[in-house]
Amino acid sequence: MRLLIVGGKLQGTEAAYLAGKAGWDTVLVDRREAPPAAGIAHEHVQADITADEAVAKSLVTACDAVLPACEDEPTLAWLAERVPAWGVPFLFDLDAYRVTESKLASRRLFAELGVPRPREWPECGFPVVVKPSTASGSEGVTIAGDEAELEAARGELERAGHEVVCEEYVAGPSLSLEVLAWGGRAVPLQVTGLEFDAAYDCRRVVAPVGEAAGQPVAAGPGGVCAWDAAVSAGVLAAFDAASVRVAEGLGLNGLMDVEVMVGGAEPKLLEIDARLPSQTPTAVYWSSGLNVVELLRQTVLDEVPWTGRRAAPACTSTSAPRAVCWTSSASTSWEAPVRCSSCPVSSAPTRRSQTTPPGAMSGRRRSS
C-alpha cells in the first residue's frame, strides 16, 4: 500500500505517522522545502501539486490512495475533480468539508438536527465567545465579559473580513470524537479529552475519558481534569449519539472530527471538521487500537472496517513532545512505559511504549 499525502504540517504528520503504523509507504507532496511530515514520510516531493497536471497525475497514479492533509479549498477542489477521474481512491469528502469549514453553516445544521449546542448571543448573556466563522483552532477567538469587549472583538474580526460567531461560553471539560461514515452508516470512534494553554493552544490529548459515579470534579485551568472520571454518567453516550446524528445529517462519507464542551451533564457541540485532525488520532490509536487512516481507506474501498473499542490509557502531550505515555498495542512485545510529567495516571500496568515523530506534538492551533 502506497499513500500520497498532500500537505506536510500537522495533519500531514498525523497521516504519515498512522500510515506508517499500518505498514504503508508514504509519499508527501508539499510546497515547502522541509515541512514537519517530511521527517517521517518515506518520500518527500517539494511541489505545488496543482501547478503541473501531468506531474500530479504521475504522482497520483503511482499510489494506491490520496489523502489531503491541508485546508486550502482550491487545492482540495482541484484534487477532488481529478483524483477519482484518474482511478485512484480519494480519502476526502469535499461536500461535507465545505459545510464544516464554516462555523455558521455548522450551527445551522446543528439547529436543523436539534443537537445540543451553545446558546447564541444575546440569549446566552455574558461571558460570550466571539470567533471567526472559518478560522482554525483558537485563532481569533475572544471571550468577552461585557458589551464593550464584545463590540471590540466583533469589530476587529469584521474589519479583517470575517463572518462572526457569538455564542455562549461553556465552562467544563473539552472533548473530541472522530466519526467514520460510509454507505449511510456512521460509527463513533474513541472520545478524547483536550487540555489547553496559551503557548500550544491544545497542549495535550488524553484517552480514554471516563464517567464519574457521582458528581465529577470541575475542570481546572486549561481544561485539566481527572480524566478517568471527568464527566457525568450518560455524557459519553449522548456525545456518541449527537455526533452520529450530525454525520448522518451531513451525508458524510469519510472522517469527521467533533468537538464539544461539557456543561453540567450535556455535551454542547462547538464545531465539526470533515477532515483528518491532528493529535487526537494518535491518542485514539494508542488507546483503542483504531487507526483512522487505515479505517478511512477501507470505507472508501467499500470494505467494512473493524471499529470495536477498547480502553487503554494514552495521551499525547506538548509538555513531553517525544512521548505518548502509558500506551499499549495488540503486540505481545511489552516494554517499560514512557510517562509525561503531567500524566494524570498515577499508576498503570507496564505498557508498550512508543516514541512519536518530531513535530507531531506541536499542538492543534494550525491544522493545515
C-alpha positions in Angstrom: 0.0 0.0 0.0 1.4 3.4 -1.1 -0.3 6.6 0.2 0.0 10.0 -1.3 -0.3 12.7 1.3 -0.9 16.3 0.2 0.2 18.8 2.9 3.0 18.3 5.4 2.1 20.3 8.5 0.2 18.9 11.5 -2.4 16.9 9.6 0.3 15.6 7.2 2.5 14.5 10.1 -0.5 12.6 11.7 -1.3 11.0 8.3 2.3 9.9 7.7 2.6 8.5 11.3 -0.6 6.5 11.2 0.1 5.2 7.6 3.5 4.0 8.9 1.7 2.2 11.7 -0.4 0.5 9.1 2.7 -0.7 7.3 2.2 1.6 4.3 4.7 3.5 2.2 4.0 7.3 2.1 4.8 9.9 -0.5 4.4 13.5 0.8 3.8 16.4 -1.5 4.2 19.9 -0.1 5.3 23.3 -1.4 7.7 23.8 1.4 11.3 22.6 1.4 11.2 21.0 4.9 7.6 20.5 6.3 7.3 18.6 9.6 5.9 15.5 8.0 9.0 15.2 5.6 10.9 13.6 8.5 8.7 10.5 8.7 7.3 10.2 5.2 9.2 7.7 3.0 9.5 10.2 0.2 9.0 14.0 0.0 8.3 15.8 -3.2 8.6 19.6 -3.0 5.9 20.8 -5.4 2.6 22.6 -5.8 0.5 19.6 -6.9 -1.9 21.8 -8.8 0.8 23.6 -10.8 1.5 20.8 -13.4 -1.3 18.3 -14.1 1.0 15.8 -15.8 3.3 15.7 -12.8 0.3 15.4 -10.5 -1.2 12.6 -12.5 2.1 10.7 -12.4 2.4 11.1 -8.6 -1.3 10.1 -8.0 -1.4 7.1 -10.3 1.8 5.7 -8.7 -0.1 5.5 -5.4 -3.0 3.4 -4.1 -4.9 6.3 -2.5 -4.7 10.0 -1.9 -5.2 11.7 1.5 -5.4 15.5 1.5 -3.8 16.9 4.7 -4.4 20.6 4.1 -7.3 23.1 4.3 -6.7 25.0 1.1 -10.1 24.9 -0.6 -8.8 25.5 -4.2 -6.3 22.6 -3.8 -8.9 20.3 -2.3 -11.4 21.1 -5.1 -8.7 20.5 -7.8 -7.8 17.1 -6.3 -11.5 16.1 -5.8 -12.1 16.7 -9.5 -9.1 14.8 -10.8 -8.0 12.0 -8.4 -11.2 9.9 -8.8 -11.1 10.5 -12.6 -7.6 9.0 -12.6 -8.9 5.9 -11.0 -7.4 6.4 -7.5 -9.3 6.4 -4.2 -9.7 9.9 -2.8 -9.9 9.8 1.0 -11.8 13.0 1.5 -15.5 14.2 1.4 -15.3 17.7 -0.2 -19.0 18.4 0.1 -19.0 17.7 3.8 -15.9 19.7 4.3 -17.4 22.8 2.6 -20.2 22.7 5.2 -18.0 22.1 8.2 -15.3 24.7 7.4 -18.0 27.3 8.3 -19.0 27.5 11.9 -22.1 29.5 10.9 -23.1 26.7 8.4 -22.4 24.1 11.1 -24.5 25.9 13.6 -27.4 25.9 11.1 -27.0 22.2 10.7 -27.0 21.7 14.5 -30.2 23.7 14.8 -31.9 21.7 12.0 -30.9 18.4 13.7 -31.8 19.6 17.2 -28.4 18.6 18.7 -27.2 20.4 21.9 -25.1 23.4 21.2 -24.1 26.7 22.9 -26.8 29.3 23.0 -26.5 32.2 20.6 -26.0 35.9 21.6 -27.8 37.7 23.0 -29.8 34.8 24.5 -26.8 33.4 26.3 -25.7 36.6 28.1 -22.1 37.2 29.3 -19.4 35.8 29.1 -19.7 35.3 25.4 -17.3 33.6 22.9 -16.6 35.7 19.8 -14.9 33.9 17.0 -14.4 33.9 13.2 -16.6 31.5 11.2 -13.8 29.9 9.2 -10.5 30.1 11.1 -8.8 27.0 12.6 -8.2 26.2 16.2 -8.4 29.2 18.6 -7.3 31.8 16.0 -9.2 35.0 16.5 -11.2 33.7 19.5 -12.0 36.1 22.3 -14.1 35.7 25.5 -16.0 38.9 26.0 -17.2 39.8 29.5 -19.3 42.9 28.6 -20.7 44.9 25.7 -17.6 46.9 25.2 -15.4 43.8 24.9 -18.0 42.2 22.6 -18.2 45.1 20.2 -14.4 45.5 20.1 -13.8 41.8 19.3 -16.6 41.6 16.8 -15.4 44.8 15.1 -11.8 43.5 14.8 -13.0 40.3 13.1 -15.3 42.2 10.8 -12.6 44.6 9.7 -10.4 41.5 8.9 -13.2 40.3 6.6 -14.6 37.5 8.8 -18.1 36.5 9.4 -18.6 36.4 13.2 -20.0 33.8 15.6 -21.1 35.0 19.0 -22.2 32.2 21.4 -22.4 31.0 25.0 -19.2 30.4 26.9 -19.4 26.9 28.3 -17.2 26.1 31.2 -16.2 22.4 31.6 -14.2 19.6 30.0 -13.4 19.8 26.3 -13.9 16.6 24.4 -13.2 15.4 20.9 -14.5 12.5 18.9 -13.8 11.1 15.4 -16.7 9.7 13.5 -16.3 7.4 10.5 -19.2 7.3 7.9 -19.7 5.2 4.8 -22.7 3.9 2.9 -25.2 5.7 5.1 -23.8 4.4 8.3 -21.9 6.4 10.9 -19.7 5.0 13.7 -18.2 7.0 16.6 -14.6 6.0 17.5 -12.8 7.0 20.7 -13.6 10.0 22.8 -10.5 12.0 23.8 -10.1 14.8 26.4 -8.4 18.1 25.4 -6.2 20.4 27.5 -5.1 23.9 26.5 -2.6 26.6 27.2 -1.5 29.9 25.7 1.6 28.5 24.1 0.3 25.5 22.2 -3.5 26.0 22.2 -4.2 22.3 22.6 -1.3 21.1 24.6 -2.4 17.5 25.5 -4.9 14.9 24.3 -5.9 12.2 26.8 -7.8 8.9 26.2 -9.9 7.3 27.4 -12.3 9.7 29.1 -14.3 8.2 31.9 -17.6 8.9 33.6 -17.9 9.7 37.4 -20.0 7.6 39.6 -21.3 10.8 41.2 -20.6 14.4 40.5 -17.4 14.9 38.6 -14.8 17.3 39.9 -14.8 20.6 38.0 -12.2 21.1 35.3 -9.2 23.2 36.3 -7.3 25.8 34.3 -6.8 24.8 30.7 -9.5 22.2 31.0 -7.3 19.8 33.0 -9.4 17.1 34.5 -9.3 13.8 36.4 -9.9 12.2 33.0 -10.9 8.8 34.4 -14.0 10.4 35.9 -14.3 13.7 34.0 -18.0 13.8 33.1 -21.3 12.7 34.5 -22.9 9.4 33.7 -24.5 9.4 30.2 -22.4 12.2 28.7 -20.3 9.9 26.5 -23.4 8.1 25.1 -25.0 11.4 24.4 -21.8 12.6 22.7 -21.8 9.5 20.5 -25.4 9.9 19.6 -25.2 13.6 18.7 -22.1 13.0 16.6 -23.7 10.2 14.7 -26.8 12.3 14.1 -24.7 15.1 12.7 -22.7 12.8 10.4 -25.8 11.2 9.0 -27.5 14.6 8.6 -24.4 15.9 6.8 -24.4 12.9 4.5 -20.8 12.3 5.4 -18.7 9.7 3.5 -15.4 9.7 5.3 -14.0 11.1 8.5 -15.3 13.9 10.8 -13.9 15.4 14.0 -16.5 16.7 16.5 -15.6 19.0 19.5 -17.8 19.7 22.4 -17.7 21.5 25.8 -19.5 19.6 28.6 -21.8 22.0 30.5 -23.2 20.1 33.5 -24.4 16.7 32.1 -24.8 17.9 28.5 -22.2 17.8 25.7 -22.6 21.0 23.6 -21.3 20.8 20.1 -18.8 23.6 19.3 -17.7 22.6 15.8 -17.2 19.8 13.3 -14.5 19.3 10.8 -14.8 16.8 7.9 -11.1 16.2 7.6 -8.2 14.4 9.4 -7.4 16.3 12.6 -4.1 16.4 14.4 -3.1 14.9 17.7 -6.3 13.2 18.5 -5.9 10.3 16.0 -2.6 9.3 17.6 -4.2 9.2 21.1 -7.1 7.2 19.6 -4.7 4.7 18.0 -2.8 4.0 21.2 -5.8 3.9 23.4 -8.2 1.9 21.2 -6.1 0.3 18.6 -8.2 2.1 15.9 -6.1 3.6 13.1 -8.3 6.2 11.5 -6.2 6.5 8.3 -6.4 2.7 7.7 -10.2 2.7 8.5 -10.8 5.6 6.2 -9.2 3.8 3.3 -11.3 0.7 4.0 -14.6 2.7 3.9 -13.7 4.3 0.5 -13.0 0.9 -0.9 -16.4 -0.3 0.3 -14.9 -2.6 2.9 -16.4 -2.9 6.3 -13.8 -1.7 8.9 -13.5 -3.1 12.3 -14.4 -0.3 14.7 -14.6 -2.1 18.1 -13.3 0.0 21.0 -11.1 -0.9 23.9 -9.8 1.5 26.6 -6.0 1.5 27.3 -4.9 4.8 28.8 -2.9 7.0 26.4 -2.1 10.7 25.9 -0.2 12.9 23.5 1.5 15.9 25.2 3.2 19.0 24.1 4.9 19.3 27.5 6.7 16.0 26.7 6.9 16.2 23.0 8.6 12.9 22.4 6.3 10.7 24.5 2.9 9.0 24.1 2.5 7.8 27.7 1.0 4.7 29.2 0.3 3.3 25.8 -0.4 -0.2 24.6 -0.9 -2.1 21.4 -2.0 -5.5 20.4 1.6 -6.5 20.3 2.9 -9.3 22.6 6.1 -7.4 23.0 5.9 -5.4 26.2 8.3 -2.6 27.3 8.6 -0.2 30.2 6.2 2.8 29.8 7.2 6.3 28.9 5.3 8.8 31.1 4.9 12.5 30.5 5.3 14.7 33.6 1.7 15.9 33.5 0.1 12.5 33.0 -2.9 12.1 35.4 -2.5 8.4 35.6 -0.8 7.8 39.0 -0.2 4.1 38.3 -0.6 1.8 35.4 0.4 -1.6 34.3 3.5 -1.9 32.2 2.6 -0.9 28.6 4.4 -0.9 25.3 5.9 2.5 24.8 6.0 4.4 21.5 8.1 7.5 20.5 6.1 10.0 18.5 7.7 11.7 15.5 9.3 15.2 15.8 6.7 17.8 15.0 3.7 15.6 15.8 3.1 17.1 19.2 3.2 20.8 18.3 -0.5 21.5 19.1 -3.7 21.8 17.1 -3.6 25.5 16.6 -2.5 25.3 13.0 -4.1 22.2 11.4 -3.0 22.6 7.7 
